[in-house]
Amino acid sequence: MPEVIFNGPEGRIQGRYQHSKQENAPVVLILHPHPQGGGTMNNKVVYNLFNVFTKRNFSALRFNFRGVGRSQGVFDNGQGELADAAAALDWIQSHNPDAPRCWIAGFSFGAWIGMQLLMRRPEIEGFISVAPPANLYDFSFLAPCPSSGLVVHGDADELVSTSDVDAFTKKLSSQRNITIKHREIKGAGHFFQDHLEDLTDVVGKYMDAALKDEPVLEAG
């Protein structure tokens, strides 16, 4: 997949982009975990999410937030990273002006940024939120959550408790006219070591059902 460089609020942003061979394909933007915790677009969870979408004929973009890799700028505690994500979404949409669907996926810190972008961009119709740090960041802006989506969490997550993610998901699910699915992966920690296959299986099954506009199976 080719490296791409595009302009962001603080200068150059480095990304990886795969353009779908399908005409007028849907698009997805994938966001990595915390830059100050070693998060990059090459994180294994991010890479696997990228593959889930490209295998389903999405044009997909993952990128490094400011100050990571070859992206210019310095960490900005979320506000600047949200601006980076908005610029990245603009870039992928400019290369796919006829895309019929727009999704966002994020892991940990990236899930927090992704949900903020979801609130600001009405064209985003679906989301994948992996290990959202509901105990570390304020998600109260999701009032109401505008789109259906999937929340995935490991029940052995050492950074974010199951109870925090349960409360987060229940809050999202209280909104009308959307469907939030919550899947727990048994034995998985925050970074899904030894459970990446389980993660991609859960996300892939959700995507297959969602793209067919069929009911998504409950966790079980």
Secondary structure as UniProt FT lines:
FT   STRAND          3..8
FT   TURN            9..10
FT   STRAND          11..18
FT   TURN            23..24
FT   STRAND          27..31
FT   HELIX           35..37
FT   TURN            41..42
FT   HELIX           44..54
FT   TURN            55..57
FT   STRAND          59..63
FT   TURN            66..67
FT   TURN            69..70
FT   TURN            77..78
FT   HELIX           79..94
FT   TURN            97..98
FT   STRAND          102..107
FT   HELIX           109..120
FT   TURN            122..123
FT   STRAND          126..130
FT   TURN            134..136
FT   TURN            140..141
FT   TURN            143..144
FT   STRAND          148..154
FT   TURN            155..156
FT   HELIX           162..173
FT   TURN            176..177
FT   STRAND          180..185
FT   TURN            186..187
FT   TURN            190..191
FT   TURN            193..194
FT   HELIX           196..211
FT   TURN            212..213
//
